[in-house]
Amino acid sequence: MTASAAPVSSCALADKSWTARLASGLRRWWTAYATWRLKRTALIQLAAMSDRDLRDIGLTRGEIENTVWDEAATSTHRAAIAGSRRYDR
């Protein structure tokens, strides 16, 4: 005798798909929310720093917001800092 799998109804597949989509959407929302909170915290902390401290890490007060919110600018800024440090020695 062979055991046959019970047929799966299309309703069960639709429910699973619906719940998977809901879970995926909630995960994406939570990730975006957590990222926003981290960036907002970084913005507040950087804004609280003195101009001298900002200069030490290679930022000006006008660059804070763009650096925090724009990830492409952040990676470009880091590359520029790394390049300029090569010639400081």
C-alpha positions in Angstrom: 0.0 0.0 0.0 1.2 3.4 -0.8 0.3 6.5 1.2 -1.2 9.2 -1.0 -1.0 12.8 0.0 -4.2 14.4 0.8 -5.3 16.8 -1.9 -4.7 20.4 -1.0 -7.6 22.7 -1.7 -7.0 25.9 -3.6 -8.5 27.8 -0.5 -5.7 26.5 1.7 -3.1 27.6 -0.9 -4.7 31.0 -1.1 -4.8 31.4 2.7 -1.1 30.5 3.0 -0.2 32.8 0.2 -2.2 35.6 1.8 -0.6 35.1 5.2 2.8 34.9 3.6 2.2 38.2 1.8 1.0 39.8 5.0 4.0 38.6 7.0 6.3 39.8 4.2 4.7 43.2 4.1 4.9 43.5 7.9 8.6 42.6 7.9 9.3 45.2 5.2 7.3 47.8 7.2 9.1 46.9 10.4 12.5 47.1 8.7 11.8 50.5 7.2 10.5 51.8 10.5 13.6 50.5 12.4 15.9 52.0 9.8 14.0 55.4 10.0 14.4 55.3 13.8 18.1 54.6 13.6 18.7 57.4 11.1 16.6 59.8 13.1 18.7 59.0 16.2 21.9 59.4 14.3 20.6 62.8 13.0 19.8 64.0 16.5 23.2 62.8 17.9 25.2 64.4 15.0 23.2 67.7 15.4 24.1 67.8 19.1 27.9 67.6 18.3 30.1 70.7 18.2 31.4 72.0 14.9 34.9 70.9 15.9 33.7 67.3 16.6 31.9 67.2 13.3 35.1 68.5 11.5 37.0 65.7 13.2 34.8 63.1 11.6 34.9 64.9 8.2 31.4 66.5 8.3 30.1 70.0 8.3 26.8 70.9 9.9 25.2 71.4 6.4 26.1 67.8 5.4 24.5 66.1 8.4 21.1 65.6 7.0 22.2 64.4 3.6 24.8 62.1 5.1 22.2 60.4 7.3 19.3 60.1 4.9 21.1 59.5 1.7 23.0 56.2 1.7 24.7 56.9 -1.6 26.0 60.1 -0.2 27.3 58.3 2.9 29.3 55.8 0.9 30.6 58.5 -1.4 31.6 60.6 1.6 33.4 57.7 3.2 35.3 57.0 0.0 36.3 60.7 -0.2 37.5 60.7 3.4 39.5 57.5 2.9 41.0 58.9 -0.2 42.0 62.2 1.5 43.5 60.4 4.4 45.8 58.5 2.1 47.5 61.8 1.2 47.6 63.2 4.7 50.7 61.1 5.7 
